[in-house]
Amino acid sequence: MKRKWGLFSICILMLAMFTAGCGKSASSGGSGKAEEKGEYVIKFAHVVSASTAKGKAAEKFKELLEERTDGQIKVEVFPDSQLGADREITEQMQSGTIQMNAPFTGVLPAFVKQFEVFDLPYLFKDRDHVKSAVNGKVGEIFNQHLEKQGLRALGYWDGGFKHLTNSKQTIQKPEDLDGLKMRVSQSPLLISQFQAMGAGGVSIDFAELYTALQTKTVDGQENPLSNIVSKKFYEVQDYLTLSSHGYMAYPLLISEQFYQKLPADLQKAVDEVSAEVTDWQLEQSAADEEAYMKTLEESGIEITELTESDKEAFIKATSEVYEDFKKVEGGQEVLDAIKEAQ
């Protein structure tokens, strides 16, 4: 009887172990399948509001990529400088802790000097000129340099043309900037550009700009309408000049190390979704500007629009900045390619 009971106990124990093994196998079946497919996480960080065209495009990128890859790639979006300023985010991409960003070109000369070309005044005629350049030879030149820095451009999002705001006076000619403290990005060419007009170029992180304007640490700044409105700079500025003096592009960047780890089918999905969202973002950005102008008109800020002759005066006052850029390695090649793209 004892022997029978012992055999019965062993059978029960073996059955329990078998069941547990099957349960473990079943519970890890999803994990095993995920490992076979490949499970990847993209941290997509940026510095602007989620309500801007760039912010909305980041969310659309997440939605479409997760859908197209059946959840094999998960995308986590961090807007509003949650993970740092553009330069910090880009450095974290190089180290592998963040996978994607769409930084404004003003911080990229720290990684690729040729990106300073975007800091030249009145370089592009319109958005079509920009699109033709970055989708052609200019984009190819940038990509060669980016990949050496462990980065890859998947497209170029639109930030819009930059305008001037300040709390002191109307700006309609270069001399009106004389003596003003204007916030610019870290780009040496932007600092030189404002110094050429007698203004002091002060570098302040974008996340700290509203406070700097409010406390009069700086008198004014330059940004597209999307940033002026979404960050409510018009609350602490009295004058807006629709100068369109510079263009702000947002290269959609991915860590090259991360990209190369993806299987070919997932790389293709990333490329296709990036192209689709880039087209969507360009249309959204241009369409949003009408609403931004309405907000600014209702805010009470004084709005001045420059004539073509006004713009010529600014071009003449800052012409030396072009000569500075030509000294950058490959600078003339980039300028020639932009001219050809017009």
C-alpha positions, 0 to 999 in steps of 0.5 A: 500500500505504501509502495502504491502511494509512493508511486502515486505521489511521484506521478502527481509530482511529475504531472505538477512539474510538467504542468508548470513547465508547460505554463512557463512555456506558454507564458513565455511564448509571447516573449519568445515570439517577441524575441524571434521577431525582435522587440525594440524601443525608440525614445523620441525626445524633442524640445517643443510643445506637443501642440506644434506641427513637430510635436504632432508629427512625433505622435503620428510617427509613433502611431504609424510605426507601431501599427506598421511593425505590429508592435515590434517597435514601441515608440515613447515620445518625450516633448517639451525638453523633458529629457534635456535641450536639443544638444543634450538629447543629440549627445544621448543619441550618440551614447545610445540612451535616446534613439530619436530627435528632430532638433533644430539645425542651430544646435547641429554645427556642434556635431556637423559644422556644415549645418551652419548654412541654415543660420545664414540670413535670407538663404532660402526663397520659400519652403519648396526651395528648402525641400528641393535642397534637403531632398537632393545633393544638400541632404546627401552631403549632410548625411555623409557627415551625420553618419560619421557622428553616429546619426542618420537623417530620415527626413527634414521637418519644417519649422518655418521661417524665423521672425523677430520679437522684442520688448523695446521698439519696432524693428524695420531696419538693421539699425533698429537692432543696435544695442538690443540683447537678442537671444540666439542658439549656440551657433557662432554664425547667428551670434555674428549675424546679430553682432553685425547689426549692433545687437548682442547675441546671447545664447540661452536654452530654448526651455529657459527662453520665456523666463529670460524674456520675462525677466528682461535678461534679454530684450528679444529673440528669433523664432518661427510663429509656431514657437512664438505662439506655442511658448506664448512669447507674445505675452512677454514681448511687445513687438513682432517683425515678420522678417522671415530672415532665416529658416528653421529646419528640423532634421529627423534623426535616428541613432545610427547604432540603433538603426543598424541593429534593426532587421531589414524589414524594420529598417524599411518600415522606419524609412517608409513611415518617416517619409510619410510623416515628413510629408504630413508634417510639412503640410501641417506646419504650413497650414498652422501658420494662419491660426498662429497669425490670428492668435498674434493679431488678437494678442495685441502685440505690434506687428511689422512686416518687412518690404523687399527693400527692407529685407535687402538692407538686412541682407547687406548688413549681414553679408559678411556672415556668408564669407565666414561660412565659406571658410567652413570645410565644404561650405562653398559646395553646400552653398552651390548645391542650395543655389542649384536647388532653387 
